[in-house]
Amino acid sequence: MESTAGKNWTEEDEKLLLETIDKWVENEVKPIAREYDQEDKYPHELVESMKDLGLFGATISPEYGGMGLPASVYAKVIIKVASVWMAPSGIFNSHLIMASAIERCGTDEQKTNWLPKMASGEFRGGIALTEPNAGTDLQAILTRADRNEQGYLLNGTKMWITNSMYGNCLLVLAKTDLKAKPAHKGMSAFLCQKNEGYDVSKKLKKLGYRSIDSCELTLVDKQVSSDALLSGEEGRGLQQVLGGLELGRINVAALQIWQHVLKPPSYWWEVLPINLIRENDVTWKPEWQSILRLRQEYFAHRKQCVFLAGIVILQNTKLNAFTAMRC
């Protein structure tokens, strides 16, 4: 696509971008989606076209070579891609979560060294948080980073890490102070290159959301320099990665808006509203109504975009549970 450096997005710019995405989805994504997803094949050729479209720099600021998309426009891009296949959106969104953390919290040198290469797709990354013993409770991670004369020595194991096999960098969460109370005050984030900062042990099999690589990582005496410490400050890692995850919430909400609101399973429209009215379910009726309302609100240019994204995810989770309990 044409360079968007310094661009202020107008309605016409947005229209042109979304038309371009529509054509790409129809011509390149849709024809391979079913085959690749069922066979768990990684879409290498599609990744190259994603670079050309600028998707790896979608939310990175123009000063670093990105498009600087507003959250509302980015959500529309996600919806269009996910309308035929979820996996590609995960490839660039996980990457952009890492980029967001760098842009928000990194030193000037880290931003200059990392963000232009991430915007172009030369660097393709993600975040390494989850471990065999720690999923949502990130303060329970065991991966450690011990300071030495060369910087830090990383040791630990990570699980379900997106973009780890076919990408080349990750933001790794580790503990620099094992005795810190509360634990998050001893957690730090490190910018790591593949092989230098971590090794991929194996690709993990999944029931769904295939084609995107999710792997187990091992870190055994991985030496990184002090410059790898995000922001150059220890003890801020949890806050830094959680800030980056705001973009992930927008991504997941956009996926669910497509699945449940713009194009929900037909039986939801036919069964759920009737059952809700028939059963006079005061708990679920407002949830259903609010998710329909959020369809309009989410696409408006609002400052509460991340907050609304969280609400969309919550409401859809409840609706999934509601459906499962009645099947």
ABEGO torsion letter per residue (X at the ends): XBBABGBBBBAAAAAAAAAAAAAAAAAAAAAAAAAAAAAGBBBAAAAAAAAAAGAAAAABBAAAGBAGBBAAAAAAAAAAAAAABAAAAAAAAAAAAAAAAAAAABBAAAAAAAAAAAAAGABBBBBBABBAABBABAAABABBBBBBAAEBBBBEBBBGBBGAAABABBBBBBBABAABOBAAAABBBBBBBBGAABBBABBBBBABGBGBBBBBBBBBGBBBBAAABBGGBBGAAAAAAAAAAAAAAAAAAAAAAAAAAABBBAAAAAAAAAAAAAAGBAAAAAAAAAAAAAAAAAABBBAAAAAAAAAAAAAAAAAAAAAAAAX
